[in-house]
């Protein structure tokens, strides 16, 4: 019996030696994650400040972590606060800034006549599996995702996914669906209420790599935005009905065709729910000969009304000589006092 065991043991030790003990090596984080962090800093997509601060490297457990994590307390130059400090990477911070600037704020101005001042953030970095189910790691484990519960407007009113996505006022529901449609153009994964039972009270966004298509990175957006609630301007012509939800559906092409970049309304005032007017602080229309003004990068231009030409006035055939007083009045050098 002993003679049979020894050869087996010898072969096992030899096999382990030939493998270089690779079975006992620690799994390595995918290289593209660190490369994406470094590229974001090199391209200066974010600026360090009192509300975006560099933290110590997070290494593990396992392959979780970030090479250059950020502690973020506010977005959009500090004008939009987060309800709690979030630990996320540079790419996610830059994407959130872009989303707030290009979609959330313009749509809030259109819908409510006022900006948002706070994002109700639920969670960012956490080394855990997707939905805390199974073994596949979530993008939260790499600081590449964030969960958003809602928003706070300038007047203090809250718009939340758990309350307003299906049961809120029509204007509130439209706002949430429009900013979700905008998120689908920036993030590669967007899961809002209705996508599954795990996202009934928040919207999850991340920058996971799902591969590429001829139109760019593959994107997953659930529920698929309905054309009637897309951000304006929006064309309804020749659009197919939204397809059924499918785990393997790539909606990059659909989103590109049906969700154009949002432009802020060209009017400079809007009515609040109580009927009062509020200034939106928008710039005046650009002159007809000047280039169109864009309110954010890659957004549709604000259309300005064409200028009406002034009617021509034919001078009289003969003009009587002007008196000295008439010349002063004509040149604006003399203004009579009002009595």
NORMO-V408223 format. One record per helix or strand of 3 or more residues. SS is the DSSP state (h for helix, s for strand). FROM is the first residue (numbers start at 1). TO is the last residue. If there is no record, write none. Layout:
ss/from/to
SS/FROM/TO
SS/FROM/TO
This chain:
ss/from/to
h/2/18
h/22/24
h/31/42
s/52/54
s/70/75
h/76/78
s/80/88
h/90/112
s/116/123
h/130/132
h/139/142
s/145/153
s/158/160
h/161/167
h/170/183
s/189/191
h/197/199
s/203/206
s/220/222
h/227/229
h/252/258
s/269/271
s/277/279
h/324/330
